[in-house]
């Protein structure tokens, strides 16, 4: 026991486990974490759109929308940080279009195409604006919304100067790639060479594929949105119409706030720069390289820290102590808020570097005894934004061998989201060779694990309940440190065992060919080490459609077949395996028709040892997660409690003190869901599956056995 305690107590061992579990945590994250913040107005043009112009006919008076005097806006109900409900309003003056009015015969009047610049939409929150523009409107790609009138109803027989007119305007509204009919209620008045009009309509964001907006843990919105055009159109022959509008003015700063250099910069360097610095995981979300980067987004920093959305730390204090908590204390939160309220003023040059200050004294770089390389560079087709691809690597082991450390050597970082490396039995080679290159490109698609039969959880997959032949042994995310497992422990490989490297490629602006490498350190022949194992207990997902929901996928059998057709037989085998393994039946969950659901599974520990790190995973409907050792007994210990699930932040939690376990101990995982957390356009019976619109109750724990 002294040997075991001494080994586990070494920080190098735990750091190696953390690296592994960090990779494992990504194995079922089946979408790119969407960027949270982007530069506010760096690339936004405030030029007015050039809408098609009308030419006045006999009896008509031509009017052109003056953007300086007009605006288009949206308003929508939002729930902010799960605590309050209000109305979000965004506006743009980038609006253009012509109207030809026939006062004697109003029915002959014409409304030309009205164009609205969505890139210029701004509200009282730069965070909201950045998220809406980038993720939902994709306004850098689709900057304009267009409204083309098809019918005008309710006009009077004559239009008189100074007299209000009400009517309806029906037409086709185009946003991104979707066009839908919309009817506006309009109130207008003609005064000389100026036409004033207010038009309002209610639309569903889901109809146009731009919402509802849901940033888990921060903000969610209703589906219905009100659109308003407040227009002033003038006679272009007598008045000049602006072709450019001004950027929104920043709010006046109040007070002086704390020093950036002495107070705020150290907070950012301790808590933010390690993720948002160049080349790190969060750099694409929001870059933090200089003091200027922080000042440009001062209000956003105050918002995400005040709501405790950032730094991410979903775990509660209930249960065992966890390493490296990321919570900011209240003093730090207040300091950032006070600095932002004072205008984010700098007492250093904008170019001053903001650099992470990690303690790297314990980082040991493992030897590169073998460097395993993808045989051929892989380049996606570009048709799939998130491309999961597996590649076979052969370490050539001819005797039992321990891997004691590794490094993933990335090639094209711009397209690499995360990497998981598995050990598979040599018996899997024939199937791997068959799939490799079958579609004309290196490797093979693998949505679940390795995509090989040996990785089917129904066959084990290291889940603690079977004799699986596929085990997770390593991984990488941007900014990941090398993994050195430390003295006395390692990952055991049998003769002929192979490695399968699952790479999640994320293609955004670039589709680059990648040929990454995986370097391993191995112990000398005959070494007797304690094996590290990563187990992944799962629980069934069985949630019928909610009351009032209908659709073909509400039928469980139809949904099961859909999963088989979409993801293949391995994925289709997981739901029945989870039911069988956890001793549940679908009938037990038949009453979950209120839009919420639960599940649980008891798993038996297969040997004496220590649990050193834990992780939980669900998808976007997840509400809570808990992992408990020996529940309902005097020895009960909660290993991980996440009371408010956040799909965006699925962290991995090394324990401060390794937890001793005995063979046969019960490890229970519990998950709950709430359909109201995300709008789903097509109702479906929820089963365990990898699609983000489906659900999972998945976990991992890292285990070091007492005996080799």
SVG drawing of the C-alpha trace seen along z (x, -y; Angstrom):
<svg xmlns="http://www.w3.org/2000/svg" viewBox="-62 -70 76 81">
<polyline fill="none" stroke="black" stroke-width="0.4" points="0.0,0.0 2.9,-2.4 4.0,-2.0 0.5,-2.7 0.0,-5.8 3.4,-7.1 2.8,-6.8 -0.6,-8.4 0.6,-11.2 3.1,-12.4 1.8,-15.4 3.3,-14.0 1.0,-11.0 -2.1,-13.1 -1.1,-15.6 -0.8,-12.7 -4.2,-11.4 -5.7,-14.9 -4.3,-15.1 -5.8,-11.8 -9.2,-12.6 -9.2,-16.0 -9.0,-14.1 -11.6,-11.6 -14.0,-14.4 -14.0,-15.3 -14.9,-11.9 -18.6,-12.6 -18.6,-16.3 -20.1,-16.1 -20.0,-19.8 -17.5,-22.6 -17.9,-24.8 -19.2,-28.0 -17.3,-31.2 -18.5,-33.3 -17.0,-36.7 -15.5,-38.2 -14.2,-41.6 -17.0,-44.1 -16.9,-46.2 -13.4,-45.5 -14.7,-44.3 -18.1,-45.9 -18.8,-48.4 -21.2,-51.1 -22.0,-51.8 -25.7,-51.8 -26.9,-48.9 -27.6,-49.7 -31.1,-48.6 -32.6,-48.5 -33.9,-52.0 -37.4,-52.7 -38.2,-55.2 -41.2,-57.3 -44.1,-56.8 -46.8,-59.2 -48.8,-60.2 -46.2,-58.9 -43.9,-60.7 -40.6,-58.9 -39.3,-58.6 -36.0,-57.0 -35.4,-55.8 -32.9,-58.1 -30.8,-55.9 -29.7,-58.9 -33.4,-59.3 -34.5,-55.6 -33.8,-52.4 -34.7,-48.7 -34.9,-46.9 -35.7,-43.6 -37.1,-43.0 -37.2,-39.7 -37.8,-38.3 -34.7,-36.9 -33.7,-35.1 -30.4,-36.3 -28.0,-34.0 -31.1,-32.0 -32.0,-34.7 -34.1,-37.4 -36.3,-38.0 -36.2,-41.2 -36.4,-42.5 -33.4,-42.6 -33.5,-45.3 -31.1,-45.6 -31.1,-48.2 -29.4,-49.1 -29.6,-52.2 -28.2,-50.3 -31.5,-50.3 -32.3,-51.2 -35.2,-51.1 -37.5,-53.2 -41.2,-53.8 -43.3,-55.3 -46.6,-56.8 -49.6,-57.6 -51.7,-59.9 -54.6,-60.0 -54.7,-56.2 -53.0,-54.6 -53.6,-51.1 -51.2,-51.8 -48.4,-52.7 -45.3,-50.6 -42.8,-49.5 -39.3,-48.5 -37.0,-46.0 -36.0,-47.0 -32.5,-45.9 -31.3,-45.8 -27.6,-45.5 -27.5,-42.8 -23.8,-43.3 -24.6,-46.7 -27.1,-45.4 -26.2,-46.6 -27.8,-46.5 -26.8,-47.4 -24.5,-44.3 -21.5,-43.8 -21.5,-40.1 -25.0,-39.6 -24.2,-41.4 -21.1,-39.4 -22.9,-36.1 -26.0,-37.0 -23.9,-38.2 -21.4,-35.3 -23.4,-32.2 -27.0,-32.9 -27.2,-35.4 -23.7,-34.5 -23.8,-38.1 -20.2,-38.2 -21.4,-35.7 -25.0,-36.9 -24.8,-40.6 -28.2,-41.6 -31.8,-40.8 -34.2,-41.6 -37.9,-42.3 -39.8,-42.2 -43.4,-43.3 -46.0,-41.1 -49.3,-42.7 -50.6,-46.0 -54.0,-45.8 -56.2,-48.5 -55.0,-51.7 -57.7,-54.5 -59.1,-55.9 -56.8,-58.9 -53.7,-59.8 -53.9,-63.3 -51.1,-65.4 -50.7,-65.1 -53.3,-62.4 -52.3,-59.1 -52.8,-56.0 -52.9,-52.4 -52.5,-49.3 -50.8,-45.9 -47.7,-45.1 -47.2,-41.5 -44.0,-40.2 -41.1,-37.8 -38.5,-38.2 -35.1,-36.7 -32.6,-36.0 -29.5,-34.0 -30.7,-31.2 -34.4,-31.2 -37.3,-33.2 -40.7,-33.2 -43.8,-35.4 -44.2,-38.1 -47.0,-40.7 -46.3,-44.1 -48.8,-46.4 -48.0,-49.8 -48.9,-53.3 -47.7,-56.1 -48.1,-59.9 -47.1,-62.1 -45.7,-65.5 -44.5,-67.4 -41.3,-65.7 -41.1,-63.4 -42.9,-60.1 -42.8,-58.8 -43.9,-55.2 -43.7,-52.6 -44.1,-48.9 -44.2,-46.0 -44.4,-42.3 -43.9,-39.2 -41.8,-36.3 -40.4,-33.1 -36.7,-32.9 -36.8,-29.2 -38.6,-29.7 -35.5,-31.4 -32.9,-29.2 -31.6,-31.9 -32.8,-30.8 -34.1,-30.7 -30.8,-31.8 -29.5,-29.6 -26.1,-30.2 -26.3,-27.6 -25.6,-29.2 -25.7,-32.8 -28.8,-33.7 -31.8,-32.1 -34.6,-33.7 -38.1,-33.1 -38.8,-32.0 -41.1,-34.9 -39.4,-38.2 -40.9,-41.5 -39.5,-43.4 -40.0,-47.1 -39.1,-49.5 -39.1,-53.2 -38.7,-54.8 -38.3,-58.3 -38.2,-58.4 -37.5,-61.7 -37.7,-62.9 -34.2,-62.2 -34.6,-65.0 -34.8,-67.6 -32.8,-66.1 -29.5,-64.2 -29.8,-60.7 -26.8,-59.4 -24.8,-56.5 -23.1,-55.8 -24.1,-55.9 -22.0,-56.3 -20.9,-53.5 -22.7,-53.4 -21.2,-55.7 -19.7,-54.1 -21.2,-54.9 -19.4,-57.6 -17.1,-56.2 -17.9,-56.9 -15.4,-57.0 -11.8,-55.9 -11.9,-52.2 -9.0,-50.1 -5.6,-50.0 -5.4,-47.7 -1.7,-47.0 -1.9,-46.4 -5.3,-44.8 -7.0,-43.6 -4.1,-42.4 -2.9,-39.9 -6.5,-38.5 -6.6,-38.0 -3.2,-36.4 -4.0,-34.0 -7.5,-33.0 -8.0,-33.8 -4.8,-34.0 -4.0,-30.3 -7.2,-29.6 -7.6,-32.7 -3.9,-33.3 -2.7,-32.6 -2.8,-29.0 -5.0,-28.0 -8.4,-26.5 -10.4,-29.7 -8.4,-31.9 -11.0,-31.5 -13.7,-32.6 -12.0,-35.7 -8.3,-36.6 -6.5,-37.9 -3.0,-38.9 -2.7,-42.5 -4.1,-45.0 -6.0,-46.5 -7.8,-43.2 -9.1,-43.4 -10.1,-47.0 -12.0,-46.5 -14.2,-44.0 -14.3,-45.3 -18.1,-45.2 -18.2,-41.7 -15.5,-40.6 -17.6,-42.2 -20.7,-40.4 -19.3,-36.9 -17.5,-37.1 -20.3,-38.7 -22.7,-35.9 -20.0,-33.3 -20.3,-32.1 -16.5,-32.5 -14.1,-31.1 -16.1,-27.9 -16.5,-25.7 -19.9,-23.9 -19.1,-21.6 -20.6,-22.3 -18.9,-22.1 -21.0,-19.1 -18.9,-16.0 -15.1,-15.4 -12.7,-18.2 -11.6,-18.8 -8.4,-20.1 -7.8,-23.4 -11.2,-25.1 -11.5,-28.0 -14.0,-30.1 -13.1,-33.8 -13.5,-35.1 -15.9,-38.0 -13.1,-40.5 -11.8,-39.7 -15.3,-39.8 -15.9,-43.2 -12.5,-44.5 -13.3,-43.6 -16.8,-45.0 -15.5,-48.3 -12.8,-48.6 -15.4,-48.0 -17.8,-50.5 -15.1,-53.1 -14.7,-52.5 -12.0,-49.8 -9.3,-52.5 -5.7,-51.4 -2.7,-52.7 -0.4,-50.7 0.1,-50.8 -2.5,-49.0 0.2,-46.7 1.3,-45.5 1.3,-41.7 -1.1,-39.8 0.5,-36.4 -0.6,-33.3 1.3,-32.8 1.1,-29.0 3.4,-27.1 5.3,-24.9 7.9,-23.7 6.2,-20.2 6.0,-19.7 8.1,-16.8 8.3,-16.2 8.3,-12.4 10.8,-10.8 9.8,-10.3 10.7,-6.6 8.4,-6.1 6.9,-8.7 3.8,-7.2 2.7,-9.2 -0.4,-9.1 0.6,-7.3 -1.0,-9.9 -2.1,-13.5 -5.8,-13.7 -7.9,-16.5 -11.7,-16.7 -14.1,-17.3 -15.3,-20.6 -18.9,-19.3 -18.8,-18.3 -17.9,-21.1 -17.2,-18.7 -15.4,-15.7 -14.5,-12.7 -11.8,-10.6 -9.9,-7.5 -6.4,-6.5 -4.5,-3.2 -1.1,-3.5 1.0,-0.4 3.6,-0.6 4.9,2.9 4.7,4.3 5.9,7.9 5.7,8.3 3.7,6.7 4.7,3.0 3.8,0.0 3.4,-3.4 4.5,-5.9 3.9,-9.1 3.0,-10.7 2.9,-13.8 0.5,-14.6 2.4,-16.5 -0.2,-18.6 0.3,-19.4 -2.4,-21.9 -3.7,-23.4 -6.2,-25.5 -8.4,-22.5 -7.7,-20.3 -10.4,-20.4 -9.5,-17.5 -7.8,-14.0 -8.6,-10.8 -6.2,-7.8 -7.4,-4.3 -5.7,-1.0 -7.4,1.8 -6.6,5.5 -4.6,6.8 -7.7,8.7 -9.2,5.4 -6.6,4.9 -8.5,6.8 -11.6,4.5 -9.5,1.4 -7.6,2.3 -11.0,2.9 -12.3,-0.5 -9.1,-2.4 -9.5,-4.3 -12.8,-2.7 -14.3,-6.1 -11.2,-7.1 -9.5,-9.1 -7.1,-8.1 -8.6,-6.6 -12.3,-6.1 -15.2,-8.0 -15.8,-7.2 -18.6,-9.0 -18.4,-6.6 -15.0,-5.8 -12.9,-4.0 -15.8,-2.9 -14.5,0.7 -16.6,3.5 -14.2,3.8 -15.1,0.2 -18.8,1.0 -19.8,0.3 -21.9,3.4 -18.7,5.3 -17.1,3.6 -15.1,0.5 -13.5,0.3 -16.8,-0.5 -16.2,1.5 -18.9,4.0 -17.4,6.2 -14.3,7.4 -14.0,4.7 -11.0,4.7 -10.8,1.0 -9.6,-1.5 -8.9,-5.2 -5.2,-5.8 -4.5,-9.5 -5.6,-12.6 -5.0,-16.3 -6.8,-19.6 -5.2,-22.9 -2.8,-24.1 -2.4,-20.7 0.8,-19.9 2.8,-16.7 1.6,-13.7 4.2,-12.1 2.5,-9.5 5.3,-9.6 7.2,-6.9 5.6,-3.5 2.5,-3.7 1.7,-3.3 -0.8,-2.2 -0.4,1.6 -0.3,2.9 -0.3,6.5 1.7,8.0 0.1,7.0 -2.0,4.2 -2.6,1.2 -3.5,-2.4 -6.4,-4.2 -6.2,-7.9 -9.6,-9.6 -9.3,-13.2 -12.1,-15.7 -11.4,-18.1 -13.3,-21.3 -13.4,-23.1 -14.4,-26.8 -12.6,-29.1 -9.8,-26.6 -9.8,-23.0 -6.2,-22.1 -4.4,-18.7 -3.2,-17.4 -0.6,-14.8 -0.3,-14.8 1.9,-12.5 1.6,-10.7 4.9,-10.2 5.0,-7.7 7.4,-6.9 7.6,-3.3 9.1,-1.6 12.0,0.9 11.2,4.5 10.0,6.4 8.9,3.4 6.3,4.0 4.1,1.0 0.7,0.1 -1.7,-0.2 -3.8,-3.3 -7.2,-2.6 -10.0,-4.9 -13.5,-3.5 -16.7,-5.0 -19.9,-4.0 -23.1,-5.0 -26.8,-5.0 -29.7,-4.6 -31.6,-7.5 -35.3,-6.9 -37.4,-10.0 -40.6,-9.9 -41.9,-12.9 -43.6,-15.5 -47.3,-15.7 -48.7,-17.4 -45.7,-16.7 -46.2,-14.5 -44.0,-13.3 -42.7,-10.1 -39.6,-10.1 -41.8,-10.1 -42.2,-6.4 -39.3,-4.6 -38.9,-1.8 -38.8,-4.4 -36.2,-6.5 -34.1,-3.4 -34.1,-2.6 -33.2,-6.2 -30.1,-6.0 -29.1,-2.8 -29.5,-4.3 -27.7,-7.5 -24.9,-6.3 -24.6,-2.6 -25.1,0.6 -22.5,-0.1 -24.3,-3.3 -27.7,-1.5 -26.5,1.2 -25.8,-1.3 -29.4,-1.9 -30.3,1.7 -26.9,2.4 -27.4,-0.4 -30.9,0.8 -29.6,4.4 -26.5,3.4 -28.3,1.0 -31.3,3.4 -33.9,1.0 -36.7,1.3 -38.2,-1.4 -41.5,-1.0 -39.9,-2.4 -39.5,-5.7 -42.9,-5.8 -44.3,-8.5 -41.5,-11.0 -43.8,-13.0 -43.7,-16.3 -40.6,-17.5 -38.2,-16.3 -36.4,-13.0 -34.1,-11.1 -31.9,-8.1 -29.4,-6.2 -27.1,-3.3 -25.2,-1.3 -21.8,-0.1 -19.5,2.3 -15.8,1.4 -13.8,4.3 -10.8,4.2 -9.2,2.6 -7.5,-0.7 -7.9,-4.5 -10.1,-6.8 -8.1,-9.9 -10.2,-11.9 -13.9,-12.0 -16.0,-13.5 -19.6,-13.6 -21.2,-14.2 -24.6,-15.0 -25.9,-17.1 -27.8,-20.3 -30.9,-19.2 -28.9,-18.2 -30.1,-19.6 -27.9,-17.9 -25.3,-15.2 -24.0,-13.3 -21.6,-10.5 -21.8,-8.8 -19.7,-6.1 -21.6,-3.5 -24.9,-5.6 -27.2,-5.0 -24.5,-3.5 -22.4,-4.9 -19.5,-5.0 -21.3,-7.2 -19.2,-9.8 -20.3,-12.1 -17.4,-12.3 -19.0,-14.8 -22.1,-17.0 -23.1,-19.4 -26.4,-20.9 -26.7,-23.1 -25.4,-21.3 -23.7,-23.3 -22.9,-21.6 -20.5,-24.4 -18.2,-23.6 -17.6,-19.9 -14.6,-19.9 -12.6,-17.1 -12.1,-17.0 -9.0,-15.5 -9.6,-14.8 -7.5,-16.5 -7.2,-13.2 -7.5,-9.9 -10.5,-7.9 -9.9,-4.4 -12.3,-1.8 -12.7,2.0 -13.8,4.6 -17.6,4.6 -18.1,1.1 -21.1,-0.6 -20.5,-3.7 -23.8,-5.3 -24.3,-7.9 -27.5,-10.0 -28.6,-12.4 -31.6,-14.6 -32.9,-16.5 -35.3,-19.3 -36.5,-19.8 -37.4,-23.5 -33.6,-24.3 -33.4,-24.1 -35.8,-24.5 -36.1,-21.3 -37.9,-21.8 -38.5,-18.0 -39.9,-16.2 -38.2,-12.9 -38.0,-10.0 -34.7,-10.6 -32.3,-7.7 -28.6,-7.4 -26.9,-8.7 -24.1,-11.0 -26.1,-13.7 -26.4,-16.9 -30.1,-16.8 -30.1,-13.4 -28.8,-12.8 -26.3,-10.9 -25.6,-10.0 -21.9,-9.3 -19.1,-9.4 -15.5,-8.5 -13.3,-7.8 -9.5,-7.2 -8.4,-4.3 -5.1,-3.0 -5.2,0.5 -3.4,1.6 -1.8,4.5 -0.1,4.8"/>
</svg>
